Amino acid sequence: MSAQRTAAAGDPLDLLGRALERQTLFVRGEDLRRRPLPVERWLGPLEPADARVLDRARGPVLDVGCGPGRHVLELARRGVLALGVDIAPAAVRHAVDRGATAMLGSVFDPVPAAEHWRTALLLDGNIGIGGKPVALLRRLRQLLCHDGTVICELEPPGATTRCELVALEDAHGQRSSWFAWAHVGVDGIAPIAARARLEAREVWRDDERWFASLATDGASGTGSLARSAGSRGLAA
Ligand SMILES: C[S@@+](CC[C@H](N)C(=O)[O-])C[C@H]1O[C@@H](n2cnc3c(N)ncnc32)[C@H](O)[C@@H]1O
């Protein structure tokens, strides 16, 4: 990336904060292509697929990387106890201003009520947090109760599971420092979950988005990966 095209690297959290005001943010991957991030979606109301994924969330729910808090808000509206955790001060400020219960911090730092969360959410790419999905899922396993479930959003069948360095960029080309982010496809989730002592119980598609539920040993279920009627093309 040339110096002419980007201003000095900044803190990703600052860029995210400003993007939440201006609603424009891009991510640049190792292929150096710049892709828009859906800031407007994070700030907007829930989409139908998000509402349906929340139907599966049993409280208390920890929304990891909650952003401006749309999932936490909806859970609260439904009477489900939910807490958002996010490392970006501006995201937490937005969430709290909207009325969501959210705390500032990394999911890898101490989180209240460890071992009591029944559902942990990793929505809209958040399985990528930290760039090490096994470490992230191991951390969530520590936070979940004995019959807990991680509900995560994944990339579609055929997508390569990989970690890359990415940077955030604003509309003027100001770029953040590079940080690690993981991409996990539906074909890759079962072994990653197993390494975190979680079992991939179900993978499903909804509105062209892909999700999986990953259960702790104590969670009841079929004991094998189930595919919902809508899912296609999954590796066995
Ligand atoms: C894709 S955005 C959030 C989108 C939000 N879940 C939604 O769907 O509206 C990812 C979020 O993860 C947060 N994040 C990144 N690393 C984190 C960490 N270690 N702990 C908690 N949050 C983190 C970022 O600050 C950012 O708000």
The ligand as a Gaussian input file, in Angstrom:
#p B3LYP/6-31G(d) Opt

LIG

0 1
 C      -18.165000      -6.768000      13.051000
 S      -18.089000      -5.566000      14.322000
 C      -19.499000      -5.798000      15.367000
 C      -20.808000      -6.055000      14.760000
 C      -21.917000      -6.348000      15.735000
 N      -21.762000      -7.676000      16.338000
 C      -23.191000      -6.328000      14.932000
 O      -23.482000      -7.346000      14.295000
 O      -23.839000      -5.283000      14.912000
 C      -16.834000      -6.345000      15.344000
 C      -16.730000      -5.797000      16.748000
 O      -15.832000      -6.620000      17.495000
 C      -15.169000      -5.787000      18.430000
 N      -13.971000      -6.484000      18.954000
 C      -12.813000      -6.732000      18.301000
 N      -11.959000      -7.388000      19.110000
 C      -12.604000      -7.583000      20.291000
 C      -12.258000      -8.218000      21.524000
 N      -11.056000      -8.786000      21.702000
 N      -13.170000      -8.255000      22.518000
 C      -14.390000      -7.663000      22.341000
 N      -14.771000      -7.042000      21.199000
 C      -13.898000      -6.995000      20.189000
 C      -14.886000      -4.517000      17.609000
 O      -14.620000      -3.411000      18.422000
 C      -16.183000      -4.376000      16.808000
 O      -17.129000      -3.536000      17.429000

